[in-house]
Amino acid sequence: MLTTFDAVLKGNQLEWTNDVPLSDRPRAVRVTILDIDSTEDVSSRGEKMAEALEKLAQSKAYSDVEPMTWQRELRQDRSLPQRN
């Protein structure tokens, strides 16, 4: 099983942010660069999301959708496991 550790890449070194690998022995790793600005405050992301959702609600983009009808139609599109 693969284990994931969070780190910040500074130059050519990784700085662990939470858990640290348990041993000092060399290990093969794969690093994925996330396009997240590390200077951005995590709490501000929630505020931005709330603002975006508020704008979507004000635009009434989905005002013509009847929720129960949409749900029934959606359920008809997929087959249920082990049912014919």
N, C-alpha and C positions, 0 to 999 in steps of 0.2 A: 504494500500500500504506500502511495506517495504522501508525503507530509509537506504541508505548505507553511512557510515562515514569512512574515512580513518584514521588509527591509527597505532602506533608502539607499540608492546608489549615489555615492559621492566620489567623483573621479573614477578610480578603478577599484574602489572598496565598497562592500556592502555593510551598512550599519543596521543591525537588527533593531526593530522597533518594539516587539513584544517578546514572544518566546524566542529562545536562542537554541540552535542545535546543540545537542548534549555533549558531543565530543569534539576534540580539536583535530581529529584525523581528516585528511583531505577527502572531499566528497564531490561527486559530479552534480552540478546543478543546472537548471534551466531558468533563465530570468526573463520575465515578461515586463516590458516597460509599459506602465499605465499612463494614459494621457490625463493625469490629474495634477493640477497645479498644487504642489505641496504647501504653498503659502496660503492657499484658500482655506478659510475656516470651515470646518465640517458643518457647524451649525448654520452657516449661511447657505449651504446647499439646500437644507430643508426649507428655509425661507424662500429661496428662489423657486423651488418646486411648488410651494404653496401659492406664490404669485402667479406662476404659470397655470396652475389648476383654476385659480380664481378668474383669470382672463378667459380660459376655456369655458367656464361656467357662464360668464357674462356674455360670451359670443353666441350662446345658445346653439352651438354647432350640432348638438344631438337632440334638439327639442322636438324633432319630428319622429323620434324613435320611441315606440311603446315598449317599455322594458319587458313586460311579460310575454308579448308577442315575439320579441327578439329572442328571448330565452327559449321559447318553444321551438322556434325555427332553428336555432343553434343546436338544440338537442336532437332534432330530426336529422341533421346533417351527419352526425357521427354514429357509427355502429357501436353497440354496447358489447363488451367482451362476453363470449360464450352464450350469446343470444342470437337467434336467427329471425 
